């Protein structure tokens, strides 16, 4: 058995020096400079797959009959199975998503990057796909989809960057999970700047980052996760997509 994690919005996949795998960081866009719409980070699960959650305040959880979403502060996140060494396939990730060093050669990750989520992937298959429902052209936003081998119920652990508190989310075996880092609601004219610039929160020096058009053709995700069907979904646009390398 396996389960899937969908990385939606601004997510940087950094190759790890020690071998196969990726260090994954989501830039903190809660209080952006300039005229960029603020971003929120969350983990979203199907409500009927949720088995339990611990350590969350009521104001950090939004739930209806389809989707339950957990909004978190800067946290280290562990997905069961992802941090264990194993077979890793990232063949269809980097060639499909923007490579930040090619957009601005000055980009390099800081020794103390300003992220809101950090996790490690050491096994599984990860690929970039179109968000469900978008045409296969340069206007399609992308997500990164990780498939992990794991046979049991899934307990996600979040430990705040400052070391405490610790929060958990448990869902049924085989569930789909979305981790999201986007603005919310409709785009606002008062925030016209390119969301991609938020990747500068991870960088050691000032950079200028403008998202390029989507590379087509790219296969569409077959996900049935409710975050892609919500009446007020996370804002998925071509300038709010994963990057690397």
C-alpha positions, 0 to 999 in steps of 0.5 A, spaced: 500 500 500 502 507 499 499 514 500 500 520 496 502 527 498 500 533 494 505 539 495 501 545 493 503 552 492 510 555 493 515 549 495 522 549 494 525 542 493 533 542 494 537 536 492 541 533 498 548 532 498 548 526 502 545 522 496 538 521 493 532 525 496 530 532 497 530 537 503 523 541 502 522 548 504 516 552 504 517 560 504 514 564 509 509 568 506 505 570 512 507 578 512 510 579 505 514 585 503 511 589 497 505 588 494 504 580 494 498 577 497 499 574 504 500 566 504 498 561 509 500 554 510 496 548 511 495 541 511 488 538 508 485 532 509 479 528 507 474 529 513 471 522 513 479 519 513 481 523 519 482 519 525 484 524 530 488 530 531 492 533 537 495 539 540 491 544 535 487 550 537 480 551 535 482 557 531 487 553 527 482 548 524 477 549 519 472 543 517 466 541 513 463 535 511 468 534 505 475 537 508 479 538 514 484 543 514 490 545 519 493 551 519 500 551 522 506 556 524 513 555 522 514 547 523 518 541 522 514 536 519 514 528 518 510 524 514 511 517 516 516 513 511 518 519 507 524 520 512 527 513 511 532 511 506 529 507 500 528 507 493 527 515 490 525 517 483 525 524 482 525 524 474 519 528 473 520 533 478 526 538 476 525 538 468 518 540 469 518 546 474 522 552 475 529 552 477 530 558 481 538 558 479 536 559 472 531 565 473 536 568 478 543 566 478 544 569 485 539 564 488 542 560 493 539 557 500 541 561 506 544 558 512 537 560 516 532 560 511 525 563 513 521 557 511 514 556 514 514 548 513 521 544 512 521 536 511 525 531 508 524 526 502 528 520 502 524 515 498 518 515 494 516 517 487 515 525 486 513 528 480 510 535 477 503 534 475 498 539 473 493 541 478 486 538 476 481 541 472 486 546 468 488 545 460 495 543 458 498 549 456 502 555 459 497 557 464 496 551 468 499 551 475 503 545 477 503 541 484 508 536 486 505 529 488 509 524 492 507 517 492 510 513 499 510 506 500 506 505 507 501 500 509 499 503 516 494 509 518 498 515 517 500 520 523 503 526 521 507 530 526 509 537 526 514 540 531 514 548 531 521 551 529 522 554 536 522 546 539 515 546 541 509 545 541 508 538 538 502 537 533 499 531 530 494 529 525 492 521 524 488 519 517 486 512 514 491 508 511 492 510 503 489 517 504 491 523 500 494 529 503 495 536 501 500 541 504 499 548 501 502 554 501 498 559 497 494 565 498 487 564 499 480 567 496 480 571 489 486 574 487 486 582 489 488 588 485 491 591 490 496 585 491 499 585 483 506 583 485 509 576 483 508 571 488 514 567 486 518 573 489 517 570 496 522 564 494 527 570 496 525 568 503 529 562 503 535 566 499 542 568 502 542 575 498 537 579 494 534 576 488 529 577 483 524 571 481 519 572 476 515 565 475 516 563 467 510 560 463 508 552 465 512 547 460 507 543 456 505 538 455 505 536 463 500 530 465 494 532 469 494 529 476 488 524 477 487 526 485 480 526 488 482 530 494 477 535 496 482 541 496 481 541 488 474 541 488 472 546 494 468 552 493 473 557 496 480 553 494 487 555 495 489 560 490 493 556 485 496 560 479 502 560 475 506 564 479 505 560 485 508 553 484 513 549 486 521 550 484 527 547 485 533 545 485 
